[in-house]
Amino acid sequence: MKTAIYDILMSGRNPDEAFSDARFFALCISHRAMERKGNISMALGLETRQLRHLFSRYFPQIEESRSTAQCTKVYLHSAAGGTFLCQCQGKENKAPARDEETGDLVKLLLDHRAGVHQATEWVAAILAAGCLGNDHLWQDLGLTSREDLSDIIKHHFPGLYFKNTGNMKWKKFFYKQLCDQAEVRLCQAPSCAVCHDYAQCFGPEDANGWNLLAAQG
Ligand code: SF4
């Protein structure tokens, strides 16, 4: 069903918008649409009005063909030929919880953006919300590989992309930046080169689940 929702989104995408951004948004939206509980805006880290705006800009056919009162997940599933039991409990319009951690991550990303674009702000919010998950960031976002994630970071936040010279795992890298900015040192070792946790921070982000909390010990 996730693939079917992705296909529905991409088949009605706005050809005037960048394909790479549309693909990123479609992958993230279709991934979040599979979650049984919670509203999709909150899971994506977007306010409902932002998600509607994203739909109308990137996937106008979807936005035009659904009723404003309809749960987004219910609509996406039915448009893709399936059914979905809504468990939003009428909270589809509730604003996302913008806790301090998420806000700091969004600010970190936007401080390194390529330009002032609305799409970049949406990508930043989605990446920050994804950082709250327990697996590799690309997995929590519903992307197909780390390369997908690296490409979108390079495009929207080149300052951060080129700063990650050691190919650090993206979640680890973002949180390391926040620690460095706040001059907080959580690492036990004096440097990465002599750290016993090196493999937790660097190396391939393959499809084997990786639990950030467990990695942080
Ligand atoms: S490898 Fe060790 S020292 Fe380097 S960021 Fe990770 S935990 Fe900190």
Boltz pocket constraint, residues with backbone or C-beta under 6 A from the ligand:
constraints:
  - pocket:
      binder: B
      contacts: [[A, 176], [A, 187], [A, 188], [A, 189], [A, 190], [A, 191], [A, 192], [A, 193], [A, 195], [A, 196], [A, 197], [A, 198], [A, 199], [A, 201]]
      max_distance: 6.0
